[in-house]
Amino acid sequence: MAVELSGRATVSCAFRPPGLRAGLAAGAGALLVWAAWGVLRTRRRARSAGAATEAATGSSPVRHRAFGREPIDAA
């Protein structure tokens, strides 16, 4: 489209897709749900693995993994 301008003038054109905000909100919400699901899944796996190891060995695997040596309460 051509527009004839006389003298000094400023022309601006802006376009915002109709679903931009809704799409960004949906994407951000999906990302948060996905991240929360991953955190919960990791915690559940660690908890179930820790309970199985503790039942088999009689000690907590968290102390061993965290410090790499004997449990804290050992003298």
C-alpha positions as CSV (number, residue, x, y, z in Angstrom):
1,M,0.0,0.0,0.0
2,A,1.4,3.4,-1.0
3,V,0.6,6.6,0.9
4,E,1.6,10.0,-0.3
5,L,3.1,12.2,2.3
6,S,3.6,15.9,2.1
7,G,6.1,17.6,4.4
8,R,7.4,16.0,7.6
9,A,5.5,13.0,8.8
10,T,6.0,9.8,10.8
11,V,4.4,6.6,9.9
12,S,4.4,3.6,12.2
13,C,3.0,0.2,11.8
14,A,2.5,-2.4,14.5
15,F,1.2,-6.0,14.3
16,R,0.5,-8.3,17.2
17,P,-0.7,-11.8,16.4
18,P,-4.2,-12.3,17.9
19,G,-3.2,-15.3,20.1
20,L,0.3,-14.2,21.2
21,R,-0.5,-13.6,24.9
22,A,-2.7,-16.7,25.2
23,G,0.0,-18.8,23.6
24,L,2.7,-17.4,25.8
25,A,0.6,-18.1,28.9
26,A,-0.2,-21.6,27.8
27,G,3.5,-22.4,27.1
28,A,4.6,-21.0,30.4
29,G,2.0,-23.0,32.2
30,A,3.0,-26.2,30.4
31,L,6.6,-25.6,31.3
32,L,5.8,-25.1,35.0
33,V,3.7,-28.3,35.0
34,W,6.5,-30.2,33.2
35,A,9.1,-29.0,35.7
36,A,7.0,-29.8,38.7
37,W,6.3,-33.3,37.4
38,G,10.0,-33.9,36.9
39,V,10.8,-32.8,40.4
40,L,8.1,-34.9,42.0
41,R,9.1,-37.9,39.9
42,T,12.8,-37.6,41.0
43,R,11.8,-37.2,44.6
44,R,9.6,-40.3,44.5
45,R,12.3,-42.4,42.8
46,A,14.9,-41.3,45.4
47,R,12.5,-42.0,48.3
48,S,11.6,-45.4,47.0
49,A,15.2,-46.3,46.3
50,G,16.3,-45.0,49.7
51,A,13.6,-47.1,51.5
52,A,14.6,-50.2,49.7
53,T,18.3,-49.7,50.4
54,E,17.7,-48.8,54.1
55,A,15.6,-52.0,54.5
56,A,18.3,-54.1,53.0
57,T,21.3,-52.6,54.7
58,G,19.9,-51.1,57.9
59,S,21.4,-47.7,57.1
60,S,20.3,-44.6,55.3
61,P,21.9,-44.2,51.8
62,V,21.5,-40.4,51.9
63,R,24.2,-39.9,54.5
64,H,26.6,-42.1,52.5
65,R,25.9,-40.4,49.2
66,A,26.0,-36.9,50.6
67,F,29.3,-37.2,52.5
68,G,31.1,-40.1,50.8
69,R,32.2,-41.6,54.2
70,E,30.7,-43.2,57.3
71,P,27.3,-42.0,58.6
72,I,27.3,-38.9,60.8
73,D,26.1,-40.6,64.0
74,A,29.0,-43.1,63.9
75,A,31.7,-42.4,66.4
